């Protein structure tokens, strides 16, 4: 098991992005093996696997320019009022679709985020098939969810742990919560990627008086993917900035652990061993 972990750690620095992502996904699944979990964790911490995994993370605000054909004034040439209304609605739908589909994450970002969350929170680890496998399960988003929102810095230190309530309605995400900085609200979108996995894109905004100043991007941006049933979500957070960039700057992995329903009863985050400055657990 230690030799396998070391080989996968070496693949994290490979030139091929697909190979790096596959190595990160395999490491994330190895951490989920309860019988050998301690051995895998000790080996990964000994070789400081956190650094190459964090290098695979990309900004939640990363976007690409999509060229979707559109005819914004096509409704003016329509013959009837009904045709004009239909084409105008279609133009608005194309505009929203162009905006939502412009999000883009680096190869291996999803797998690296899951591996980092499993490494830092082994009691909340998530096992998933490789990203190349399509998701046959087409379960709908739950309309309302209560979670424990756990965020780490890319260095491995704990940033915050706070309760949060999310509401998903018609592909829109909204919610509220409170952490060490104060009350915040979230707003974003919920959709499925090309593999059928559920993806949440939302921003966190602190205080109503700062909401207008923060603008649409909010103060903290997030992208999260769904785990298996009742396991919650895992992903990446980052403090928003005015300049466009692709690499992750001020952020790290984050985790949404369900608090209600049929969710498994894990130990509280406060019962886990503390994390030192170098990102390793203190035994």
N, C-alpha and C positions, 0 to 999 in steps of 0.2 A: 504493500500500500504506500509506503514512503517513497519507493522508487517510482511508482506511478505518479504520485503527487509532484515529485521533482521533475519528471519528464514533461508533465503538463505545464509546470511553471516555466520551463524553458520555451515551450511553444507560445507562451504569452508575448514573447518578444520577436516572434517570427514576422517576416515581411508580408505574408499573406494575411489580409484582414479576416478572411473566412476561417483560417486556421486558428487565429487568435480567439475569435469568437467561440469556436468549437471547444478549444481548450478551457476557456472561462466557463462555458456551460457544463463541461464535464467536471471541473473542479467544484462548481456549485452543487452538483448532484452527489459528488463524493462526500461533501460535508453532511449531507442528509443521511448517510449511513450511520445509524445509531451505534452499531457494534464497533466500528472503527473511527468514530467521529473524533475522539480525543487524539488519536494518532495523526489523522489528517490535519487537524487544527494546529497541532504542535509543529508539524513539518512545514505548513504554510507560513506560520509565524516565524519559524526559524529562518526561512529563506526570504522573508519580507515580501510575500506575494501581493501585499496590498498595493505596492507601488506600480507594478505593471498592470494590475487590474484598474487602478485609478486612472492610468494613462489612457485606457480605452473608453472612458466616459466622455460624452460630448454634452454640449450645452442644451438644456431643454428648450431654449429659444432658437436653436439652429434652424435655419430655413434655406430652401432652395427656390430659385425662380422658375416657376412652371409656366409654360406657354400653352394655355388652354384656348383653343379657338372660341371666340365669342363674337356676337353681333349685338352690341348694346343698343343700336338704333333700329334693329330689325322690326320692332313692333310698330314703327312709324309707317312702314310700307304695307301693313296688314290691311285687308279689305274690310273686315268687320270689327266691331268693338270687342267681341269675344276673343278673336284672334289676337288683337293688340294686348288684351289683358293676359292671355296665356303666354305670349312671347315675352312680355315684360316680366312676368313671374319667373319664366325660365332664365332670363338674363340675371335676375337677382339670385336665383339658385346657383347658377354657374359662378357668380362672384363669390358666394359663400363657400362653394366647393373648392374653388381655386385657393382661397385663403387657408382652409383647413388642411388640404392636401400638401401644402407647402412645407410642413414640418418634416425635418430630416434628421435622423440620428446616425452616428458613425457605426460602421460594422463592428459588432461585438459589444456595443454599449448596453444593450438589454442583458446579455449574458454576464457582462462584467458587473452590472448593478446588482444582479441576483447573487453573484458570487460574493461580492463585498458585503451585502446584507446578511448572507448566510455565515460569512466569516466573523462578522461583528456581533451577530445575533443568532448563534447556533440553535437556540431554543425556538426560534421562529423561522427556521430554514424552510425553503421551498424547493421541491424537486419537480423539474419539467423536462419534457423531451427536447431534443435539439431544435433550434430555431427554424431549421429547414423542413420540419414536419408541420403540416397544416393541422389546425385545431378543428376537430369534427364537432365538438360540443358547441352548440349555438344558443346557450342559455342567455337570457336577457340580463341587462344591468339591473341590479336591485335599485329600487327607487330611493330608498333611504338607508344609510349605513352609518353606524357609529364605530369609530376606530380609535386606536392609540397611534398617534402620528410620531414616529421615531426618526429623527434626522441625525446623521453623522457628518462630520467634516471628512474631506478626502484623506486627511492625515490619520483618521481612525478615531478621533476623539468625539464624544457625544456632544452634539449641538443642542438638541432639545428633545423632550418627550412630552406630548400634550394630547388631550382628548380633542377629537374633531368630529363633526357631523356633516356628512355629505349627502346632497340630494341630487339625483340624476333624473332629469325629465326631458324627454324628446332630444336626446343627444347633448343636452346642456348640463353642466355641473355647477352647483352652487353649494355653499356651506359656511359654517362659522366654527370658531374654536378660540382657544386662549392658550398662549404659551408664556415663556418667561419675559417676552417683550410686551405682552399685552393682548388685547382682543384683536382678532383678525377675521376677515371674510375671504372666501375663495370663489373664483368664477372661472369657468373654462368650458371645455368640450369633452364628450365621451364618444368614442367611435371604435371600430375594429380595423386592425392593420391587414395587410395582404395575406397573413397567415391565419386570420380569424381571431387573434388574441384581442382582448379588451384593452384599450389604451385610454388613459386620462391625461389631458393637457389642461392644467389650470394654474392660475397665479394667486398668490397670497398678498392681501393688502391689509396693513395695520391701521386701525382707527378710521372712523368715518371722516374726520377732518382732513386726513391725508389722502383720501381716496381720489379726489379730483387731481391732486398734485402728482400722484403716482401714475395716473393714466391707465390705459388699457393693460399695460404689461404688468402692473402691480409692483410690489417690492421684492417678491421671491417667486420664481418660476419653477414649475414641476412637470415632469413627465413620468407616468407610472404605468406599468403593465400588470395584468392580472395573473395571479397564481392559479392553483387548482381551486376547486370549489371550497369556499369558506376559509381560504387562506389569506385573503386580502390582496394587497398590491405591493409592488416593489418598484423602485425607480431612482430618479436623480433630481436633486434640487439645486438651484443656483440663485444667488442674489442678482437681480436684473441690473443691466447697465444700458446706457444710451447708444453704445456702438454695437454693430452687428459682429458676431464672432461665432465660430464653430466649436472650438475647444472649450472644455469646462474650466472655469476660472475660480470663482469663489463659491464653492458648493461641495456636493458629495452625495453618497447614497442615502435613500430614505425608504421608509417602510410604513405601510398602513396595516395594522393588525386589528382584525374585527374584535369588537367587544360584546356584541349581542348575537342572538340567533343561535345557530348550531355550531358556532366557532369553537375550536378546541381550546381547553383551558391551559394556556401556557403560563409559566412563571412570569411574574411582573418584571419589567425592565429593571426595577430597583433591586431585584434579587440577583441580578447577573453580576459577575465580577467587574470591578471598575476598569477603565481603559486608561493606560498611561499615555504620555505625550507622543510616543513613537507609534501608537496605534495598536499596541499589544495589550491583551488582558493581563491584569495583575492577579496572580494566584495567591 
